[in-house]
Amino acid sequence: MSFGQGGPSWGGPEGQQSPQDPYGTHSTSDTPDWAALADASAARARRRRWMYIGGGVLATAVVGAIVATAVVTTNSNDPGNGTTTSASGLPTPETLPTGSAQPGPSFSSQAPPPPPNPRDFISSAQKDKLPLSADSLFPGKKLKFGDRAYAKGATNRTTTCSAGAQGALGAVLTSNGCDQLIRATYSTNGVAVTVGVAVFDTAAQASKAKEQASGGLASLSGAGVPTFCRAGAICRKTTNAYGRYAYFTVGGFTSGRNVVTTDKGVYTAGDDLAEFTFRQIHQRGKVQASAAAAAGS
């Protein structure tokens, strides 16, 4: 069949074309079957997955069997030494060897004696053996007490206790067995204070002298301090006792002016000197108590 004007024509076998392939493309036997290939790949993947799962189960079973065997073996009692061991190969806590008993520190059931009381050593001449002088009681050239400073003037020591007293105090000291009287004077800003320490054999004598005290301590001038608290001048006085010591103060103005209750400078100076003297006496007891404790240790 042929059509005029250049239209298509179907001739012999060489020129025939399949009506199902209008564009002239041809399917050949070399084209791969993609669907079949995909199915085959999926099948291989499934086989590999099952093989991995099966191998893991088998490996887990083998490891479990080995561990179980090891536990049974290591937990068996060794007839050689009778020690039970754990899976780690170490002895179990129940069968760890016990250390040999070591003696612990021993303590005495008796409590140590208390340290000596410093006051015991200054209450009796038999125990109070430290040297005693004006320099040991009142050392140095000045005294600083808190923020206040006092210059030390004259000092005196006498075994005639009445010589350093005024009024009835001399007789009181003598009647109670005063062995010596040590005095020292301190001054500051026109105020002077003399402090005196009367020494007895026992604390009972010192306490009785304090209770009976009348009159007062005689002021001590010199070493730059003029006469004060004499010729009827009114001065401030104190009396105390500690251990076998009775101690006194007398304070006033170096100008001779009478002391009144509002003169705080005089009162403060007298209290400072009395407190300092108490501490010096107590220190004697502390030193001797410490020495006795060290000798007994």
C-alpha positions in Angstrom: 0.0 0.0 0.0 1.3 3.4 -0.7 0.1 6.9 -0.3 1.0 9.7 -2.6 2.7 12.8 -1.7 5.4 11.2 0.4 3.1 9.5 2.9 4.1 6.3 4.7 4.2 3.0 2.9 4.5 -0.6 4.2 6.6 -2.7 1.9 8.6 -6.0 2.3 9.9 -7.5 5.5 12.8 -5.1 5.8 10.6 -2.1 6.0 7.9 -3.5 8.3 7.4 -1.8 11.7 5.4 -3.1 14.6 2.2 -1.3 15.1 2.8 -1.5 19.0 6.1 0.5 18.5 5.1 3.6 16.6 8.4 5.4 17.5 10.7 2.7 16.1 12.1 1.6 19.6 12.8 -2.1 19.9 12.9 -4.3 23.1 15.9 -6.6 23.1 16.8 -9.7 25.2 19.7 -7.7 26.8 17.4 -5.4 28.9 17.6 -6.6 32.7 14.5 -7.6 34.5 14.5 -5.1 37.4 11.6 -6.6 39.3 13.2 -10.0 39.4 16.5 -8.5 40.6 14.7 -6.6 43.4 13.0 -9.8 44.6 16.3 -11.7 44.6 18.1 -8.9 46.6 15.4 -8.9 49.2 15.6 -12.6 49.6 19.3 -12.5 50.1 18.9 -9.8 52.8 16.4 -11.9 54.7 18.7 -14.8 54.7 21.6 -12.8 56.0 19.4 -11.3 58.8 18.3 -14.7 60.0 21.8 -15.9 59.9 23.0 -13.0 62.1 20.2 -13.6 64.6 20.8 -17.2 64.8 24.6 -16.7 65.3 23.9 -14.2 68.1 21.6 -16.6 69.9 24.2 -19.3 69.6 27.0 -17.1 70.8 25.0 -16.0 73.9 24.2 -19.5 74.8 27.8 -20.5 74.5 29.0 -17.6 76.7 26.3 -18.3 79.3 27.4 -21.9 79.4 31.0 -20.9 79.9 30.2 -18.5 82.7 27.9 -21.0 84.5 30.7 -23.6 84.3 33.2 -21.1 85.7 30.9 -20.1 88.6 30.3 -23.7 89.5 34.0 -24.5 89.3 35.2 -21.5 91.3 32.5 -21.8 94.0 33.6 -25.4 94.8 35.4 -25.9 98.1 39.1 -26.5 97.7 39.9 -29.5 99.9 43.4 -28.3 100.0 42.8 -25.2 102.1 39.1 -25.1 102.8 38.8 -21.5 101.4 35.7 -20.6 99.4 36.3 -18.2 96.5 34.1 -16.0 94.4 34.0 -15.7 90.6 36.7 -13.1 90.8 39.1 -15.6 92.5 39.2 -13.7 95.8 38.2 -15.2 99.1 34.6 -14.5 100.1 34.1 -12.1 103.1 32.9 -15.0 105.3 36.2 -16.8 104.9 38.7 -14.0 104.9 41.5 -14.8 107.3 41.2 -12.9 110.6 44.2 -10.9 111.8 45.9 -11.8 115.0 44.4 -9.9 118.0 46.6 -7.0 118.9 46.5 -5.4 122.4 44.9 -2.0 122.3 46.1 1.0 124.2 45.6 0.7 127.9 44.3 3.5 130.1 44.5 3.9 133.8 41.1 3.7 135.4 42.3 6.2 138.0 41.8 9.9 137.0 44.9 12.1 137.1 45.2 14.4 140.0 44.0 18.0 139.4 46.7 20.6 138.8 47.9 22.4 142.0 45.9 25.5 142.9 48.2 28.6 142.7 46.5 30.0 145.8 47.8 27.1 147.9 51.3 28.2 147.3 50.8 31.8 148.4 48.7 31.0 151.4 51.5 29.7 153.6 55.2 30.7 154.1 56.0 26.9 154.1 55.1 26.6 150.4 55.7 30.2 149.2 59.5 30.0 148.6 60.1 32.3 145.7 62.4 35.3 146.4 60.4 38.3 147.4 61.5 42.0 147.1 60.4 45.4 145.9 61.8 44.6 142.4 60.1 41.2 142.2 56.7 42.6 143.1 57.1 45.9 141.3 59.6 45.4 138.4 60.7 48.0 135.8 60.7 51.7 135.8 57.1 52.3 134.7 53.8 50.5 134.6 51.4 50.4 131.7 47.9 49.3 132.6 45.4 49.3 129.7 45.9 52.6 128.0 47.2 54.3 131.1 50.9 54.7 132.0 52.5 55.3 135.4 56.0 56.2 136.3 57.6 54.3 139.2 59.0 56.4 141.9 60.7 55.4 145.2 60.5 51.8 146.7 61.0 50.6 150.2 61.2 47.4 152.1 61.2 47.1 155.9 60.8 44.4 158.5 59.3 46.9 160.9 55.9 47.0 159.4 54.6 49.8 161.6 57.2 52.1 160.1 55.4 52.2 156.8 51.9 52.8 158.3 49.9 55.7 159.6 47.5 55.7 162.5 46.3 52.4 163.9 47.3 50.4 160.9 50.9 50.0 162.3 49.6 48.3 165.5 47.3 46.0 163.5 50.1 44.8 161.3 52.4 44.2 164.2 49.8 42.4 166.3 49.0 40.0 163.5 52.6 39.0 162.9 53.6 41.1 159.8 57.0 40.0 158.7 57.8 42.7 156.2 56.2 45.6 154.4 57.1 46.5 150.8 56.1 49.8 149.3 56.3 51.4 145.9 55.0 54.8 144.5 53.6 55.4 141.0 52.6 58.8 139.6 50.8 60.3 136.5 49.5 63.7 135.7 49.8 65.2 139.2 48.3 62.1 140.9 50.5 59.8 143.0 49.7 56.4 144.6 51.7 54.4 147.1 50.9 50.7 147.2 52.2 48.5 150.1 52.2 44.8 150.6 52.3 43.4 154.1 53.6 39.8 154.3 52.4 37.3 156.9 53.1 33.6 157.5 49.6 32.5 156.9 46.5 33.5 154.9 44.5 33.6 158.2 46.8 36.3 159.6 46.6 38.5 156.4 42.8 38.2 156.4 42.5 39.2 160.0 44.8 42.2 159.4 42.5 43.3 156.6 39.4 43.0 158.8 41.0 45.0 161.6 42.6 47.6 159.4 42.3 51.2 160.5 44.3 54.3 159.7 46.2 53.7 156.5 49.4 53.2 154.6 52.1 55.9 154.8 52.7 57.5 151.4 56.3 57.2 150.0 57.8 60.2 148.3 61.1 60.6 146.4 62.5 59.7 143.0 60.7 62.7 141.5 57.5 62.5 143.5 57.0 65.2 146.2 55.5 64.5 149.5 51.7 63.8 149.2 48.9 62.6 151.4 50.5 64.0 154.6 49.7 66.8 157.0 46.1 66.0 157.2 45.4 65.9 153.4 42.3 63.9 152.5 43.3 61.0 150.3 41.7 57.8 148.9 42.7 54.5 150.6 42.0 50.8 149.9 42.6 47.6 151.8 42.7 44.0 150.4 44.1 40.6 151.2 45.0 37.6 149.0 46.8 34.5 150.4 49.3 35.5 153.0 49.5 39.0 151.7 47.5 42.1 152.8 47.9 45.0 150.4 47.0 48.7 150.7 47.0 51.9 148.6 46.9 55.5 149.4 46.5 58.0 146.6 46.1 61.8 146.2 47.4 64.9 144.5 51.0 65.8 144.5 49.8 69.4 145.0 48.4 68.5 148.4 44.8 69.2 147.3 42.1 67.1 149.0 40.5 64.2 147.1 36.8 64.2 146.5 34.6 61.6 145.0 34.5 63.2 141.6 38.3 62.9 141.3 38.1 59.9 138.9 41.8 60.1 138.1 42.8 59.3 141.7 40.3 56.5 142.0 41.3 55.0 138.7 45.0 55.1 139.6 44.4 53.5 143.0 42.3 50.7 141.4 44.9 50.1 138.7 47.7 49.7 141.3 45.6 47.5 143.6 44.7 45.2 140.6 48.3 45.1 139.4 49.5 44.1 142.9 46.8 41.3 143.1 48.0 39.9 139.7 51.7 40.0 140.9 50.8 38.0 144.0 48.7 35.5 142.0 51.6 35.1 139.5 53.8 34.0 142.3 51.3 31.2 143.0 51.1 30.2 139.3 54.8 29.9 138.9 55.2 27.7 141.9 52.2 25.6 141.0 53.5 25.0 137.5 56.9 24.0 138.9 55.3 21.5 141.3 53.2 20.0 138.5 56.2 19.6 136.3 58.2 17.9 139.1 55.3 15.5 139.7 54.9 14.5 136.1 
